[in-house]
Amino acid sequence: MVMSIQRPIKKINLLLVDDHEVVRMGNRMILSSEEDIEIVAEVERGEDAIKTYLELRPTITLMDLSMPGMGGLAATKRILELDPKAKIIIFSMHDQPEYIRRAQEIGARAYVNKSDATERLVTTIREVASKDDLEAPLATSPPLQEDLRLLQTLTDREFLMFELLARGLSVPDAAQELGITSKTASNYTTIIKDKLQLKTTGDIVLFAINHQLTLSGLKL
């Protein structure tokens, strides 16, 4: 009698980063049912994502964008600075072109919208895990409008300042959030208004709202 040898399944270790317990619970139920995917840790903040990634070095990090404290893009950028080979998938409710473009620029391997079918998320996780390198994210962005093209001229730091101002924070409060001086924050604000061809910080808020680039509590 010939005994067949069953090869062990290669596990995809996954770090789940999302500040909503209900969302994490749903993802946990979906992904844990897949034989080859194992959630090794869950965290609620970008700062914790960086620390946990360095401790566990998961195969995949599934990263939300909107979180208190450090947001998903900033956390993704920091992890990739520390480990350029990290495989990070942005998993967000936001599908605006500017977020997708910036995720691609900082090195995210894929961008999946939370409204997509479950099969899309699972397939993306497996595809990213199986490849050592991807030339571009699996999600593609639609053509940008002219106003959104202006956003591309902002540096990462300027874009973070833009996002805080778009949420209604004052320049001093935004400076505190970013850990910079009020003078530096004021300089950023002036540069942002010049690049976006705006006159006031109120115009920045309207610009963001008109292009659906900010929601209550959104923080990169």
ABEGO torsion letter per residue (X at the ends): XBBBBBBBBBBBBBBBBBABAAAAAAAAAAAAABAABBBABBBABAAAAAAAAAAAGBABBBBBABBBEBBAAAAAAAAAAABAABBBBBBBABABAAAAAAAAAAGBABBBBAABBAAAAAAAAAAAAABABBABBABBBBBBBAAAAAAAABBAAAAAAAAAAAAGBBAAAAAAAAGBBAAAAAAAAAAAAAAAGBABAAAAAAAAAAAGABBBGBBX
